[in-house]
Amino acid sequence: RTEKRDALGRERSGALQMRSFRASVLALVGLLAASATASFVAVGGSGSPHLRGQEQDQQRQHRWRRSRSRGGRSGMPLAFMPLRAPGAGSARMGGSKGHGAAAAGLQQPRAARVTMQETDLYRALGVPRNAKDGDIKKAYRAAARKWHPDVNPSDDAKEKFQGINEAYQVLSNPELRQRYDQFGMAGIKGAAGGSGGPNMQDFDFGDIFESFFSGVPNAGTRARSSRPTQGDDLRFDLELDFKTALFGGEKKIRITQLEACTTCGGSGVAPGASVTTCSTCGGRGSVTQTVNTILGRMQQQSICPTCGGTGSVVEKYCGSCDGRGTTKRSKQLTVTIPPGVENGNRLRVRGEGDAGPKGGPSGDLYVFLSVARDPNFRREGMDLYSEVPVSYVDAILGTTLKVDTVDGNAVDVALPAGTQPGATLRLEGKGAPKLNNVNMRGSHFVKINVQIPKSLSSKERELVMQLRKL
């Protein structure tokens, strides 16, 4: 409780400092805006909206100067010291007598002596001055995604994000954009209090991002929802021999997975312990903080520090699983291999992945298959290939060959006379079966390798010579 009171005191102190800083900055902006507007706005009647805005600025400046002078000149920050030009007289801002008297009470600085470095709103969004509305909106979204404080952890992200929002609020409004193009920031500041300008006091930055980030400020809340979520999937690499991949079978594997805690049933709460709604966030899992800035009110969402985003407070966590709701164990499974699988195929075993947190469903187990090479057969889809050596005499005269198949038995194959080296014989229905259908099989192609002897006996040489003379 003491820590919460200290944190609340710090927040209130920060809010008071922010209000004081904002009031000082607004007074300075009004002073500079009035001096700049005086250089290009023609002197008119008291009914002019431009003149009314300037007179209001003068009254605010006069009140600010009078309140600051009560505490002495030494207490005024150097950055907010009134600018006085030597010999400068009072500037008449209105045509009526009453307004002229009010303006005469405040010495205006000479416009020629004041240098104003305004922010280029077009440069803030990275668009040219002749950019279309669609280009401005597209550039704003890209810049906002880049500099949003929830996405960008840099120190100047918040300041740049505020400048981007201010630039978009002006350039997306045709009337304000026209004023800015004609008069610069002075035209915008003078119209801020009128009916045509945006009310930056009530501007909520979170609404902008919820419209095209699909609720990014609340993403942390949903990610830590107290509802059960599915566990992770697991992967296991299994190597098969050649014939098991063709005709299928069963393989035993051992995996390590997370299973639901048997003590707490996966909830992570100790038996008999109570679970209450978090009083800090009201069960939402997030807290919202409103900060007053020079651009208006800004809302920031963060994960609740009390419940960690779950929305509930647990009296006591389970000691068996340390509140995680899952425990690790080793488990042996029997995986059924269907016939016709190939290298790179994947099998899915439902519900054999890691158990989900807070009693959530388990994920799945994916078994990735790799098939070992066979020294006698080569596979391409449903077809098999092998080679058979044949003597040159059998290739010339023809014979009956014994060909081994993947079924484990040899079949008789007639070799026609005059078979050429590299010829291929086809055995239909002796290839690999189709996936999950052992009755449909491909072909077995046998390549004939005619063997030519490197050396001959005297008798063989004599016979070959006789054949040559024929």
C-alpha positions in Angstrom: 0.0 0.0 0.0 2.9 2.3 0.8 4.3 1.7 -2.7 1.0 2.4 -4.3 0.6 5.7 -2.3 4.1 6.7 -3.4 3.4 5.9 -7.0 0.1 7.9 -6.9 2.0 10.9 -5.4 4.6 10.7 -8.1 1.9 10.6 -10.8 0.1 13.7 -9.3 3.3 15.6 -9.0 4.2 14.8 -12.6 0.7 15.9 -13.7 1.1 19.2 -11.9 4.5 19.8 -13.4 3.1 19.0 -16.9 0.2 21.5 -16.4 2.6 24.2 -15.3 4.9 23.6 -18.3 2.0 23.5 -20.7 0.6 26.8 -19.4 3.9 28.5 -19.9 4.4 27.1 -23.4 0.9 28.1 -24.5 1.6 31.7 -23.2 4.8 31.9 -25.2 3.2 30.5 -28.3 0.4 33.0 -28.0 2.9 35.8 -27.6 4.9 34.8 -30.7 1.7 34.1 -32.7 0.4 37.6 -32.0 3.6 39.2 -33.1 3.8 37.2 -36.3 0.2 37.7 -37.1 0.5 41.5 -36.8 2.9 41.5 -39.7 0.5 40.1 -42.3 -3.1 40.6 -41.0 -4.6 43.9 -42.1 -6.1 46.1 -39.4 -9.9 45.7 -39.4 -13.0 46.0 -37.2 -13.5 44.3 -33.9 -15.8 41.8 -35.5 -12.9 40.1 -37.5 -12.3 36.5 -36.4 -8.5 37.1 -36.8 -8.6 40.1 -34.6 -10.6 38.4 -31.9 -8.1 35.6 -31.8 -5.2 38.1 -31.5 -7.0 40.1 -28.7 -7.5 36.9 -26.8 -3.8 36.1 -27.1 -3.0 39.6 -25.8 -5.3 39.2 -22.9 -3.7 35.8 -22.0 -0.2 37.3 -22.4 -1.2 40.2 -20.1 -2.6 37.9 -17.4 0.5 35.6 -17.6 2.9 38.6 -17.4 0.9 40.1 -14.5 0.8 36.8 -12.6 4.5 36.2 -13.1 5.5 39.7 -12.1 3.9 39.2 -8.6 6.6 36.7 -7.7 9.4 38.9 -8.9 11.4 39.0 -12.2 14.0 36.6 -10.9 11.5 33.7 -10.7 10.7 33.8 -14.4 12.5 31.2 -16.6 14.8 32.7 -19.2 13.0 30.9 -22.0 9.8 32.7 -21.2 11.1 36.2 -20.6 9.0 38.8 -22.5 10.6 40.1 -25.6 11.0 43.9 -25.5 12.4 46.0 -28.4 14.1 49.3 -27.4 11.8 52.2 -28.1 9.0 50.1 -29.2 5.6 51.6 -28.7 2.2 49.9 -28.2 0.8 48.1 -31.3 -2.8 48.8 -32.0 -4.5 45.5 -32.8 -8.2 46.5 -33.1 -10.2 49.3 -34.6 -12.4 49.9 -31.5 -11.4 52.1 -28.6 -11.9 49.4 -26.0 -9.7 46.9 -27.8 -7.1 49.5 -28.5 -6.8 50.4 -24.8 -6.4 46.7 -23.9 -3.7 46.3 -26.5 -1.9 49.5 -25.3 -1.3 48.0 -21.9 1.1 45.4 -23.4 4.3 46.3 -25.2 4.5 44.3 -28.4 7.9 43.2 -29.7 8.9 44.4 -33.2 8.3 41.7 -35.8 11.6 42.5 -37.4 13.4 41.7 -34.1 11.8 38.3 -33.6 13.0 35.1 -35.3 10.5 32.3 -35.3 11.6 28.8 -36.3 8.4 27.0 -37.2 8.0 23.3 -37.6 7.5 22.3 -41.2 4.5 20.0 -41.1 5.1 18.7 -44.6 8.6 17.7 -43.6 7.3 16.1 -40.5 5.2 13.7 -42.6 7.8 13.4 -45.4 5.5 14.7 -48.2 5.8 17.6 -50.6 3.6 20.7 -50.3 1.5 19.7 -53.3 0.8 16.2 -51.9 -2.7 14.8 -52.3 -4.9 13.8 -49.4 -4.3 10.2 -50.0 -0.6 10.6 -50.0 -0.7 12.5 -46.7 -2.8 9.8 -45.1 -0.5 7.1 -46.4 2.6 8.9 -45.1 1.0 9.5 -41.7 0.2 5.9 -41.2 3.7 4.8 -42.1 5.3 7.4 -39.9 2.9 6.7 -37.0 3.7 2.9 -37.2 7.4 3.8 -37.1 7.4 6.2 -34.2 4.6 5.0 -31.9 5.9 4.7 -28.4 4.5 1.2 -28.1 6.5 0.1 -31.1 9.6 2.3 -31.1 11.7 2.1 -27.8 13.9 5.1 -28.6 13.9 8.1 -26.3 12.6 10.6 -28.9 9.9 8.4 -30.3 7.2 10.0 -28.1 8.1 13.5 -29.2 8.3 12.6 -32.9 5.0 10.8 -32.6 3.3 13.9 -31.1 4.7 16.0 -33.9 3.4 13.6 -36.6 -0.1 13.7 -35.1 -0.1 17.4 -34.9 1.0 17.6 -38.6 -1.7 15.2 -39.7 -4.4 17.0 -37.8 -3.6 20.2 -39.7 -2.8 18.8 -43.2 -5.8 16.4 -43.2 -8.2 19.4 -42.7 -8.6 21.3 -45.9 -9.4 24.6 -44.1 -6.5 24.3 -41.7 -4.2 23.3 -44.4 -5.1 26.4 -46.4 -4.5 28.6 -43.4 -1.2 26.9 -42.8 -0.1 27.3 -46.4 -1.0 31.0 -46.3 0.0 32.1 -42.9 2.1 29.3 -41.4 1.8 28.1 -37.8 0.5 31.6 -36.7 -2.7 31.1 -38.7 -3.2 27.7 -37.1 -2.6 28.9 -33.5 -4.9 31.9 -34.0 -7.7 29.6 -35.1 -7.2 27.0 -32.4 -9.8 28.6 -30.1 -12.3 29.2 -32.9 -15.1 27.0 -34.1 -13.2 25.9 -37.2 -10.1 24.5 -35.6 -9.6 21.1 -34.0 -9.9 20.9 -30.2 -6.6 19.5 -29.3 -7.6 19.4 -25.7 -9.9 16.5 -26.4 -7.7 14.7 -28.9 -7.1 11.0 -28.1 -4.1 9.5 -29.8 -5.3 6.0 -29.1 -8.3 6.3 -31.3 -6.2 6.9 -34.3 -4.1 3.8 -33.9 -7.1 1.6 -33.1 -8.6 2.5 -36.5 -5.8 1.0 -38.6 -3.6 -1.0 -36.2 -6.6 -3.2 -35.2 -6.2 -2.2 -31.6 -2.4 -2.2 -31.2 -2.6 -0.4 -27.9 -4.7 -3.2 -26.5 -2.6 -6.0 -28.1 -0.8 -6.6 -24.8 -4.1 -7.0 -23.0 -5.4 -9.6 -25.4 -2.0 -11.4 -25.6 -2.2 -12.0 -21.8 -5.8 -12.9 -21.7 -6.8 -15.2 -18.9 -8.6 -17.5 -21.3 -7.0 -20.9 -22.0 -4.9 -21.0 -25.2 -3.6 -24.0 -27.2 -0.2 -25.4 -26.5 2.8 -25.4 -28.9 3.3 -27.9 -31.6 6.2 -30.3 -31.5 8.5 -31.7 -34.2 10.2 -35.1 -34.4 12.5 -36.2 -37.2 12.2 -40.0 -38.0 14.3 -41.9 -40.5 12.7 -44.9 -42.2 14.2 -47.8 -44.1 13.3 -48.1 -47.8 10.8 -51.0 -47.5 8.9 -49.5 -44.5 8.4 -46.3 -46.5 6.9 -48.4 -49.4 4.6 -50.7 -47.5 4.1 -48.9 -44.2 4.5 -50.1 -40.6 4.8 -48.9 -37.1 7.6 -47.1 -35.4 8.1 -46.4 -31.7 9.5 -42.9 -30.8 10.2 -41.1 -27.6 9.4 -37.4 -27.1 9.6 -34.9 -24.3 6.5 -32.8 -24.0 4.7 -30.5 -21.5 1.6 -32.1 -20.0 -1.1 -30.6 -17.8 -0.2 -30.7 -14.1 -2.0 -33.5 -12.3 -2.1 -31.5 -9.0 -3.9 -28.4 -10.2 -5.4 -29.7 -13.4 -3.5 -27.2 -15.5 -4.9 -24.1 -13.9 -1.7 -23.3 -12.0 -3.6 -22.5 -8.8 -3.0 -24.5 -5.7 -6.0 -26.7 -4.7 -8.3 -24.8 -2.4 -6.7 -21.4 -3.2 -9.0 -18.5 -4.3 -8.8 -16.5 -7.5 -10.1 -12.9 -7.3 -10.6 -10.2 -9.9 -7.7 -7.7 -9.9 -8.7 -4.5 -8.1 -6.1 -2.4 -10.0 -7.3 -3.0 -13.5 -10.8 -4.3 -12.8 -10.1 -7.6 -14.6 -9.1 -6.0 -17.9 -5.4 -6.8 -17.5 -4.3 -3.3 -18.5 -4.2 0.1 -17.0 -4.8 3.4 -18.8 -2.9 6.6 -17.9 -3.9 10.0 -19.2 -1.1 12.5 -19.7 -1.6 16.2 -20.4 0.8 17.4 -23.0 1.1 20.6 -25.0 -0.9 19.0 -27.7 -3.7 17.8 -25.5 -4.5 14.7 -23.6 -2.7 11.5 -24.5 -3.8 8.1 -23.3 -1.3 5.3 -22.8 -2.1 1.7 -22.0 0.3 -0.7 -20.2 0.1 -4.1 -18.6 -1.3 -4.1 -15.2 1.6 -4.2 -12.7 -0.5 -6.1 -10.1 -1.8 -9.1 -12.1 0.7 -9.1 -14.9 -2.0 -8.8 -17.5 -4.1 -11.8 -16.5 -6.9 -9.7 -14.9 -7.0 -11.9 -11.8 -5.0 -12.3 -8.5 -4.2 -15.8 -7.3 -4.0 -16.4 -3.6 -1.5 -19.3 -3.9 0.0 -20.9 -6.9 0.5 -24.7 -7.4 3.7 -25.9 -5.9 4.1 -28.9 -8.3 4.2 -26.8 -11.5 5.2 -23.4 -9.9 2.0 -21.9 -11.2 2.7 -22.7 -14.9 0.0 -25.4 -15.1 2.3 -27.7 -17.0 5.1 -30.2 -16.2 7.7 -31.7 -18.5 7.8 -35.5 -19.0 9.2 -38.1 -21.5 6.7 -40.2 -23.3 6.9 -43.1 -25.8 4.5 -43.2 -28.8 3.8 -45.6 -31.5 3.5 -43.9 -34.9 1.7 -45.7 -37.7 3.5 -45.2 -41.1 1.1 -45.4 -44.0 2.2 -47.1 -47.2 3.7 -45.1 -50.0 5.3 -42.3 -48.0 8.3 -40.5 -49.5 11.3 -38.5 -48.3 10.1 -35.2 -46.8 6.6 -36.3 -46.0 5.1 -35.1 -42.7 2.8 -37.0 -40.4 0.5 -35.2 -37.9 -0.4 -36.7 -34.6 -3.2 -34.7 -33.0 -3.0 -33.7 -29.3 0.5 -35.0 -28.7 2.2 -31.5 -28.6 2.7 -29.4 -25.5 -0.2 -28.8 -23.2 -1.7 -25.4 -23.3 -1.3 -22.9 -20.4 -4.2 -22.5 -17.9 -5.7 -25.8 -18.9 -5.7 -25.1 -22.6 -5.8 -27.8 -25.3 -2.6 -29.5 -26.3 -0.8 -28.8 -29.6 0.0 -31.4 -32.3 3.1 -33.5 -33.0 4.5 -33.3 -36.5 6.7 -36.3 -37.5 9.0 -35.4 -40.5 10.1 -38.5 -42.5 13.4 -39.1 -44.2 13.9 -42.4 -46.2 17.2 -44.1 -46.2 18.8 -45.2 -49.6 18.6 -48.8 -50.7 21.6 -50.3 -52.5 19.5 -52.2 -55.0 16.6 -49.9 -55.8 16.0 -46.3 -56.7 12.6 -44.6 -56.4 11.0 -41.9 -58.4 7.4 -41.4 -57.3 5.6 -44.7 -57.7 8.2 -46.2 -60.1 11.3 -48.2 -59.1 14.5 -48.7 -60.9 17.2 -51.4 -60.7 20.0 -52.8 -62.8 20.8 -56.4 -63.9 24.1 -57.6 -65.3 23.9 -59.8 -68.4 26.7 -61.6 -70.3 27.2 -60.7 -73.9 26.4 -64.2 -74.9 23.0 -64.1 -73.2 22.4 -60.6 -74.7 23.0 -62.1 -78.1 21.2 -65.4 -77.7 18.5 -64.3 -75.2 17.7 -66.0 -71.9 15.4 -66.0 -68.8 16.6 -63.7 -66.0 15.9 -63.8 -62.3 15.0 -60.3 -61.1 14.8 -59.3 -57.5 11.8 -57.1 -56.5 11.0 -55.0 -53.5 8.4 -57.7 -52.4 11.4 -59.9 -51.4 11.0 -62.5 -54.0 12.6 -63.0 -57.5 10.5 -63.1 -60.7 11.4 -64.7 -64.0 11.9 -62.1 -66.8 12.4 -63.2 -70.5 15.4 -61.5 -72.0 15.0 -61.3 -75.8 17.8 -62.2 -78.1 19.8 -59.3 -79.4 19.2 -57.1 -76.3 21.3 -54.0 -76.6 23.4 -52.6 -73.7 21.3 -50.1 -71.6 18.0 -51.6 -72.7 15.2 -51.4 -70.1 12.6 -54.0 -69.2 9.3 -53.0 -67.5 7.6 -55.0 -64.8 4.1 -53.6 -64.3 2.6 -53.6 -60.8 5.9 -54.2 -59.1 6.7 -50.6 -58.2 5.9 -48.5 -55.2 2.4 -48.3 -53.9 0.3 -45.2 -54.0 0.1 -43.3 -50.7 -2.4 -45.0 -48.4 -3.4 -47.5 -51.1 -1.2 -50.5 -51.3 -3.3 -52.1 -54.0 -2.3 -49.5 -56.6 1.3 -49.7 -57.5 3.7 -48.3 -60.1 6.2 -50.1 -62.4 9.6 -51.6 -61.9 12.0 -50.8 -64.6 15.0 -53.1 -65.0 18.1 -51.8 -66.9 20.2 -54.3 -68.7 24.0 -54.0 -68.3 25.8 -56.1 -70.9 29.1 -57.3 -69.5 32.0 -57.4 -72.0 34.9 -59.6 -70.8 38.2 -57.8 -70.6 40.2 -61.0 -71.3 39.4 -64.2 -73.2 40.8 -67.7 -73.0 42.4 -69.2 -76.1 39.3 -71.3 -76.8 37.0 -68.3 -76.4 39.1 -66.2 -78.6 39.1 -68.9 -81.3 35.3 -69.1 -81.2 34.9 -65.4 -81.4 37.2 -65.3 -84.4 35.1 -67.9 -86.1 32.0 -65.8 -85.5 33.8 -62.9 -86.9 34.5 -64.7 -90.2 30.9 -65.8 -90.6 
